[in-house]
Amino acid sequence: MKGVVVEERAVELGNYILEHKATVRAAAKRYGISKSTVHKDVAQRLKNIDPALYRGVKQILDVNKAQRHIRGGMATRMKYQREAEHKA
């Protein structure tokens, strides 16, 4: 994504998150940029560039934020299950 205009990058990231219901982390990994950059692009810059796209992305990010404690708990559970299987 290097060499891409910031506004274009923000719109592209917004579209990706909207189409795939992706997390900030997933979008950052997909485009090879930092989570901070993705978050700044979609949470601040996109608001001024494309307000309609921003609202859609914000809804998805709000859902992701509400669910993150569940995903974290599931990851921890899986970690300990793998460790238990490995010891057995």
C-alpha positions as CSV (number, residue, x, y, z in Angstrom):
1,M,0.0,0.0,0.0
2,K,3.0,2.3,0.0
3,G,2.8,5.1,-2.5
4,V,-1.0,5.2,-2.3
5,V,-2.7,8.5,-1.6
6,V,-3.9,8.6,2.0
7,E,-7.5,9.3,1.0
8,E,-7.6,6.4,-1.5
9,R,-6.1,4.1,1.2
10,A,-8.8,5.1,3.7
11,V,-11.6,4.4,1.2
12,E,-10.0,1.0,0.2
13,L,-9.6,0.0,3.8
14,G,-13.2,1.1,4.5
15,N,-14.5,-1.0,1.6
16,Y,-12.5,-4.0,2.7
17,I,-13.8,-3.9,6.3
18,L,-17.3,-3.4,5.1
19,E,-17.3,-6.2,2.5
20,H,-15.5,-8.7,4.7
21,K,-16.8,-7.6,8.1
22,A,-13.1,-7.5,9.0
23,T,-11.4,-6.4,12.2
24,V,-8.8,-3.6,12.2
25,R,-6.2,-6.3,12.8
26,A,-7.3,-8.3,9.8
27,A,-7.3,-5.3,7.5
28,A,-3.9,-4.3,8.7
29,K,-2.5,-7.8,8.0
30,R,-4.2,-7.9,4.6
31,Y,-2.7,-4.6,3.5
32,G,0.6,-4.9,5.3
33,I,0.3,-1.8,7.4
34,S,0.0,-1.1,11.1
35,K,-3.2,-1.4,13.1
36,S,-2.8,2.2,14.1
37,T,-2.7,3.4,10.5
38,V,-5.8,1.4,9.7
39,H,-7.7,2.7,12.7
40,K,-6.7,6.3,12.0
41,D,-7.7,6.0,8.4
42,V,-11.1,4.5,9.0
43,A,-12.0,6.2,12.3
44,Q,-10.8,9.7,11.5
45,R,-9.9,10.3,7.8
46,L,-12.8,8.4,6.3
47,K,-15.3,10.5,8.3
48,N,-14.4,13.5,6.1
49,I,-13.8,11.7,2.9
50,D,-16.9,9.4,2.7
51,P,-19.4,9.9,5.6
52,A,-21.7,7.1,4.3
53,L,-18.9,4.5,4.1
54,Y,-17.6,5.7,7.5
55,R,-21.0,5.0,9.1
56,G,-21.0,1.5,7.7
57,V,-17.5,0.8,8.9
58,K,-18.2,2.3,12.3
59,Q,-21.1,-0.2,12.8
60,I,-18.8,-3.1,12.0
61,L,-16.0,-1.9,14.2
62,D,-18.5,-1.3,17.1
63,V,-19.7,-4.9,16.7
64,N,-16.1,-6.1,16.7
65,K,-15.3,-4.1,19.8
66,A,-18.3,-5.5,21.6
67,Q,-17.2,-9.1,20.7
68,R,-13.5,-8.9,21.3
69,H,-13.7,-10.1,24.9
70,I,-15.5,-13.2,23.7
71,R,-12.9,-13.9,21.0
72,G,-10.1,-13.4,23.5
73,G,-11.7,-15.9,25.9
74,M,-12.1,-18.4,23.1
75,A,-8.5,-18.0,22.1
76,T,-7.4,-18.6,25.7
77,R,-9.6,-21.6,26.0
78,M,-8.2,-23.1,22.8
79,K,-4.6,-22.4,24.0
80,Y,-5.1,-24.4,27.2
81,Q,-6.9,-27.2,25.3
82,R,-4.0,-27.6,23.0
83,E,-1.6,-27.6,25.9
84,A,-3.7,-30.3,27.7
85,E,-3.7,-32.4,24.5
86,H,0.0,-32.0,24.0
87,K,0.7,-33.2,27.6
88,A,-1.6,-36.2,27.2
